[in-house]
């Protein structure tokens, strides 16, 4: 039961014939070199010259565009399209999450959750509790959505319990990241399942099995280690926004109401995913759940619900609720710009043809198939900064090599590719900047926390795929 290799004829996992693969050119080499140069420029501007990340990302994008020979007009166009696409996908979600967080804080719901969980968990169990909550929320949710939902709880809990930020933030990031990369119904794994002709249910089950030890080691275990070595301080404006002083005379929502309100988008998205997987078709129920389960719709409905449960139901007037909603937005304005600029940089990388260059290298490789799929995803992830793009592109590259294999092998390949798609998040990843800005870390501190834990998740995911291959195949 050895690991399948790309040169294993019985399994038909053969690497592409070099004769059918486009030849490597000097331009391909130039692209990869310029990506490295652009990333170095961004890091140096931020760390040595203390340039704002938004401006540094624009500068790095221009360096890449000019160096890759795209021309200034095409480079600017690619950056604008990438920024617009990223903000169109995550901008509204971040804004809605900020509003929900402000309603949570001002109503006392965050304090209620912190008091309840803190009293039941105890200081030693808090990281484990956070990892479990993040994994549950991360099952149906995009990473960005889950993070903006958890940030108020993490920030408030660290303030109330005097716990280092990294000790709670790392388990939350690990739980969200692992589920996003490993299991359907997240878009990357679903695309991989389709491209590789894998079984959705089997992939989901194997992904959950792989996620358990991965989240434990990358979350509470690594969080306890790095919290002693990294001192992070969330931005004061964000802390003030999310940790309003609790007025003893003010009514607070119950713990059950608070949890149900937060869980509203989770339930809607999960219902959509279950309906899509278990009851495919064009019935009106599927159409309704598809609509309600869209992340933007689900988050909007959660905010509307929160306006009632955390506002009107507690005796607040319409004007007071409107003021709370308005006050929740300024704290994330800078985050939105940075995330958008990161998307612009990613769009410019994609348009320059880096993924094609990576595909040429991968097609002629002769290494174990699961490792090859993982490496392809890693390279695309490092270049583009997007886990979904890395999973989608890697699955497309590996699909021709998996003709004739069983569903178990295909599902394990989907898992390996998903794991590779999370490898070493850095400056071209929106998640990198969300983590850095929300938890108030420097670039170096964020590399030690988020970048390292994402790498731990990626490596452990590959190891679990190889282990399960040895046992099951």
C-alpha positions in Angstrom: 0.0 0.0 0.0 2.6 2.5 -1.1 1.9 6.0 -2.0 0.8 6.5 -5.6 3.3 8.2 -7.7 3.0 10.3 -10.8 5.0 7.6 -12.7 2.8 4.7 -11.5 1.3 3.0 -14.7 -1.3 0.8 -12.9 -3.0 3.8 -11.4 -2.5 5.8 -14.6 -1.1 8.7 -12.5 1.4 9.6 -15.2 2.9 13.0 -15.5 2.1 14.8 -18.8 4.3 14.0 -21.7 6.8 16.9 -22.0 6.2 16.8 -25.7 2.6 17.9 -25.1 3.6 20.5 -22.6 4.5 24.1 -23.7 8.2 24.7 -23.5 9.7 26.7 -20.7 10.7 30.1 -21.8 12.8 32.9 -20.4 9.6 34.9 -19.8 8.4 32.2 -17.5 11.6 32.5 -15.5 11.2 36.3 -15.5 7.6 36.0 -14.1 8.6 33.9 -11.2 11.6 36.2 -10.4 9.5 39.3 -10.6 6.8 37.9 -8.2 9.6 37.3 -5.7 10.9 40.9 -6.2 7.5 42.4 -5.9 6.8 40.5 -2.6 10.2 41.6 -1.3 9.4 45.2 -2.2 6.1 45.1 -0.3 7.7 43.5 2.8 10.6 45.9 2.8 8.4 49.0 2.4 6.2 47.9 5.4 8.9 46.6 7.7 11.9 49.0 7.0 10.3 52.2 5.8 7.0 51.9 7.8 4.9 52.5 4.7 1.2 51.8 5.1 0.3 48.3 3.7 -2.2 49.8 1.3 0.4 52.0 -0.4 3.1 49.2 -0.2 0.8 46.8 -2.0 0.2 49.3 -4.8 3.9 49.9 -5.2 4.6 46.2 -5.3 1.9 45.7 -7.9 3.5 48.3 -10.1 6.9 46.8 -9.7 5.5 43.4 -10.8 3.5 44.9 -13.7 6.5 46.8 -15.1 9.0 44.0 -14.5 6.7 41.4 -16.2 6.4 43.6 -19.2 2.6 44.1 -18.9 2.7 47.8 -19.5 1.5 50.4 -17.0 -2.0 50.6 -18.5 -2.6 46.8 -18.3 -1.0 46.7 -14.8 -3.2 49.4 -13.5 -6.3 47.8 -15.1 -5.4 44.4 -13.6 -4.9 45.9 -10.2 -8.2 47.8 -10.3 -10.1 44.7 -11.5 -8.5 42.6 -8.8 -9.2 45.1 -6.1 -12.8 45.5 -7.2 -13.3 41.7 -7.4 -11.9 41.2 -3.9 -13.9 44.0 -2.3 -17.0 42.8 -4.2 -16.6 39.4 -2.7 -15.4 40.2 0.9 -15.9 44.0 1.3 -19.6 43.8 2.1 -19.1 40.8 4.3 -16.5 42.6 6.3 -18.7 45.7 6.7 -21.7 43.5 7.7 -19.5 41.6 10.1 -18.4 44.9 11.7 -22.0 46.1 12.1 -22.9 42.8 13.7 -19.9 43.0 16.0 -20.9 46.5 17.1 -24.4 45.4 17.8 -23.1 42.5 19.8 -20.8 44.7 21.8 -23.2 47.6 22.5 -26.0 45.2 23.5 -23.9 43.4 26.1 -24.2 40.1 24.1 -20.4 39.8 23.8 -20.0 40.2 27.5 -22.7 37.7 28.1 -21.0 35.1 25.8 -17.6 35.8 27.4 -19.0 35.5 30.9 -20.7 32.2 30.1 -17.9 30.6 28.2 -15.3 31.9 30.6 -17.0 30.6 33.7 -17.6 27.2 32.2 -14.3 26.8 30.4 -11.7 28.1 32.8 -8.5 29.8 31.7 -6.8 26.6 30.5 -9.8 25.5 28.4 -10.5 28.8 26.7 -8.2 28.1 23.7 -9.8 24.7 23.2 -13.3 26.2 23.4 -12.3 28.8 20.9 -10.9 26.2 18.5 -14.2 24.2 18.8 -16.4 27.2 18.1 -14.2 28.2 15.2 -14.4 24.7 13.7 -18.2 24.6 14.0 -18.6 28.1 12.5 -15.9 27.3 9.9 -17.8 24.2 8.6 -20.2 26.0 6.3 -18.6 29.5 6.3 -16.0 31.3 4.3 -12.9 32.1 6.3 -13.5 35.8 6.1 -17.1 35.5 7.3 -16.2 33.3 10.3 -13.3 35.6 11.3 -15.4 38.7 11.3 -18.0 36.9 13.4 -15.4 35.7 15.9 -13.3 38.8 16.2 -15.7 40.5 18.7 -15.7 37.5 20.9 -11.9 37.0 20.7 -11.1 40.7 21.4 -13.6 40.9 24.3 -12.5 37.6 25.8 -8.9 38.6 25.8 -9.8 41.9 27.5 -12.1 40.4 30.1 -9.9 37.4 31.0 -6.5 39.1 30.6 -5.4 36.4 28.1 -2.8 37.1 25.5 -4.4 37.7 22.1 -2.4 35.1 20.3 -3.5 32.4 22.8 -7.2 32.7 21.6 -6.7 34.1 18.1 -4.5 31.3 16.9 -7.0 28.5 17.8 -9.7 30.5 16.0 -7.7 31.0 12.9 -6.6 27.4 12.8 -10.2 26.1 13.1 -11.5 28.4 10.4 -8.5 27.9 8.1 -8.5 24.1 8.3 -12.2 23.7 7.6 -12.0 26.2 4.8 -9.3 24.2 3.1 -10.2 20.7 3.9 -13.9 20.1 3.5 -16.9 20.8 1.2 -19.1 22.9 1.1 -16.3 25.5 0.8 -15.9 26.5 -2.8 -12.3 25.3 -3.2 -12.9 21.7 -2.0 -16.2 21.6 -4.0 -14.4 22.6 -7.2 -11.6 20.0 -6.5 -14.2 17.3 -5.9 -15.9 18.1 -9.2 -12.6 18.4 -11.2 -11.2 15.1 -9.8 -14.4 13.1 -9.9 -14.2 12.5 -6.2 -17.1 11.7 -3.9 -18.4 14.7 -1.9 -19.5 12.7 1.2 -16.2 10.8 1.3 -14.2 14.0 0.9 -16.2 15.7 3.6 -15.6 12.7 6.0 -11.9 12.4 5.3 -11.5 16.2 5.6 -13.1 16.2 9.0 -10.9 13.3 10.2 -7.8 15.2 9.0 -9.1 18.4 10.6 -9.2 17.1 14.2 -5.5 16.6 14.8 -4.6 19.5 12.6 -6.8 22.0 14.4 -5.5 20.7 17.8 -1.8 21.1 16.9 -2.1 24.3 14.9 -4.6 25.8 17.3 -4.4 25.5 21.0 -1.0 23.7 21.1 0.8 26.2 18.8 -1.2 29.1 20.2 0.0 28.4 23.8 3.6 28.2 22.4 3.6 31.4 20.3 1.6 33.5 22.8 4.6 33.5 25.1 6.7 34.9 22.2 4.4 37.4 20.5 2.8 40.4 22.2 -0.1 41.6 20.1 -2.4 44.6 20.9 -5.6 45.0 18.8 -6.2 48.6 17.5 -7.7 50.8 20.3 -10.5 51.9 18.0 -11.4 48.4 17.2 -11.2 47.3 20.9 -13.4 50.3 21.9 -15.9 49.4 19.1 -16.2 45.8 20.1 -15.8 45.9 23.9 -18.3 48.5 25.1 -18.4 49.0 28.8 -21.2 47.0 30.3 -23.8 49.0 32.1 -25.1 47.0 35.0 -28.6 48.6 34.7 -28.8 47.9 31.0 -30.7 44.8 29.8 -28.6 42.2 28.1 -29.7 39.5 25.7 -29.5 36.0 27.1 -26.7 33.7 26.2 -29.1 31.6 24.1 -30.4 34.6 22.1 -26.8 35.8 21.6 -25.6 32.4 20.3 -28.7 32.0 18.1 -28.2 35.4 16.5 -24.5 34.7 15.8 -25.5 31.2 14.5 -28.1 32.6 12.1 -25.8 32.9 9.1 -24.1 29.6 10.0 -27.5 27.8 9.9 -28.6 29.5 6.7 -25.3 28.6 4.9 -25.3 25.1 6.3 -28.9 24.6 5.2 -28.0 25.7 1.7 -25.0 23.3 1.5 -27.0 20.4 2.8 -29.7 21.0 0.3 -27.2 21.3 -2.5 -25.5 18.1 -1.6 -28.3 15.9 -0.3 -31.2 17.1 -2.4 -29.9 18.3 -5.8 -32.5 19.6 -8.2 -34.5 22.7 -9.1 -37.2 22.5 -6.5 -38.5 25.7 -5.0 -37.0 24.7 -1.6 -33.6 24.4 -3.1 -33.9 27.8 -4.8 -35.1 29.4 -1.6 -32.2 27.9 0.5 -29.7 28.7 -2.2 -30.8 32.4 -1.9 -30.9 32.5 1.9 -27.6 30.6 2.2 -25.6 33.0 0.0 -23.0 34.6 2.4 -24.0 38.1 1.6 -27.7 37.4 2.1 -27.1 35.3 5.2 -25.0 38.0 6.8 -27.5 40.7 5.9 -30.3 38.7 7.5 -28.1 38.2 10.6 -27.6 41.9 10.9 -31.4 42.5 10.5 -32.1 39.9 13.2 -29.4 41.5 15.4 -31.1 44.9 15.1 -34.1 43.4 16.8 -32.5 41.0 19.3 -29.7 43.4 20.2 -31.6 46.6 19.7 -35.3 47.0 19.6 -36.0 44.0 21.9 -33.8 45.7 24.5 -35.7 48.9 24.4 -33.6 50.9 22.0 -35.1 53.4 19.6 -34.7 53.3 15.8 -32.3 56.3 16.0 -30.2 54.5 18.6 -30.0 51.4 16.5 -29.1 53.4 13.4 -26.3 55.2 15.4 -24.9 51.8 16.5 -24.9 50.5 12.9 -23.2 53.7 11.7 -20.5 53.5 14.4 -19.5 50.0 13.5 -18.1 50.9 10.1 -15.2 53.4 10.6 -13.1 50.8 12.5 -12.8 48.6 9.5 -12.3 51.2 6.8 -8.5 50.7 6.8 -8.9 47.0 6.7 -11.1 47.2 3.7 -8.5 49.2 1.8 -5.7 46.8 2.7 -7.7 43.7 1.8 -8.7 45.4 -1.5 -5.1 46.2 -2.4 -4.1 42.7 -1.6 -6.8 41.6 -4.1 -5.4 44.0 -6.6 -1.9 42.5 -6.2 -3.4 39.0 -6.6 -5.3 40.0 -9.7 -2.1 41.4 -11.3 -0.2 38.2 -10.5 -2.9 36.0 -12.1 -3.1 38.2 -15.2 0.6 38.0 -15.7 0.5 34.3 -16.3 2.3 33.0 -13.2 -0.1 30.0 -12.9 0.7 28.9 -16.4 4.4 28.9 -15.6 3.8 26.8 -12.5 1.7 24.4 -14.5 4.7 23.8 -16.9 6.9 22.8 -14.0 4.3 20.6 -12.4 3.4 18.7 -15.6 6.9 17.4 -16.0 7.5 16.4 -12.3 7.9 12.7 -11.3 7.1 12.6 -7.6 4.4 11.0 -5.5 1.0 12.1 -6.8 -0.4 13.4 -3.6 2.8 15.3 -2.9 2.7 16.7 -6.5 -0.9 17.9 -6.1 0.1 19.5 -2.8 3.1 21.2 -4.2 1.2 22.6 -7.2 -1.3 24.1 -4.8 1.5 25.4 -2.6 3.2 27.2 -5.5 -0.1 28.8 -6.8 -1.0 29.7 -3.2 2.3 31.5 -2.7 1.9 33.3 -6.0 -1.7 34.3 -5.9 -2.5 34.4 -2.2 -5.9 32.8 -2.7 -6.7 29.3 -1.3 -9.7 29.0 -3.6 -7.6 30.0 -6.7 -4.9 27.6 -5.6 -7.3 24.7 -5.1 -9.2 25.3 -8.3 -6.0 25.7 -10.5 -4.2 22.7 -8.9 -7.2 20.5 -9.3 -7.4 21.4 -13.0 -3.7 20.7 -13.4 -3.9 17.3 -11.6 -7.2 16.1 -13.1 -5.7 14.6 -16.3 -3.2 12.6 -14.1 -6.0 10.9 -12.1 -8.0 9.2 -14.9 -9.1 5.7 -13.8 -8.3 6.0 -10.1 -10.8 5.1 -7.4 -13.0 7.6 -5.4 -10.8 7.3 -2.3 -7.7 8.3 -4.1 -9.5 11.2 -5.8 -10.9 12.4 -2.4 -7.4 12.1 -0.8 -6.0 14.2 -3.7 -8.7 16.8 -3.1 -7.7 16.9 0.6 -3.9 17.2 -0.3 -4.6 20.0 -2.7 -6.8 21.8 -0.2 -4.1 21.5 2.4 -1.5 22.9 0.1 -3.8 25.8 -0.7 -3.3 27.2 2.8 0.5 27.0 2.9 2.3 30.1 4.3 -0.2 32.9 3.9 1.7 36.1 3.3 1.3 39.6 2.0 -0.8 38.8 -1.1 -3.5 37.0 1.0 -6.5 38.9 2.3 -6.5 36.6 5.4 -3.0 37.8 6.2 -4.1 41.4 6.5 -7.3 40.6 8.2 -5.4 38.8 10.9 -2.7 41.4 11.2 -5.1 44.4 11.4 -7.8 42.8 13.6 -5.3 41.6 16.2 -2.9 44.5 16.0 0.3 42.7 15.0 3.3 43.8 13.1 4.1 42.0 9.8 6.8 40.0 11.6 4.5 39.0 14.4 1.8 38.0 11.9 4.3 35.8 10.1 5.1 34.1 13.3 1.4 33.5 14.1 -0.9 33.3 11.1 1.7 32.5 8.4 3.3 29.7 10.5 0.0 28.2 11.7 -1.3 28.2 8.1 1.8 26.3 7.2 1.3 23.9 10.0 -2.2 23.2 8.8 -0.9 22.7 5.2 1.8 20.2 6.3 -0.4 18.3 8.7 -3.1 18.1 6.0 -0.7 16.5 3.6 0.6 14.1 6.3 -3.0 13.0 7.1 -3.7 12.5 3.4 -0.6 10.3 3.1 -1.4 8.4 6.3 -5.0 7.7 5.2 -3.8 6.7 1.7 -1.5 4.1 3.3 -4.4 2.8 5.4 -7.3 2.9 3.0 -5.7 2.3 -0.5 
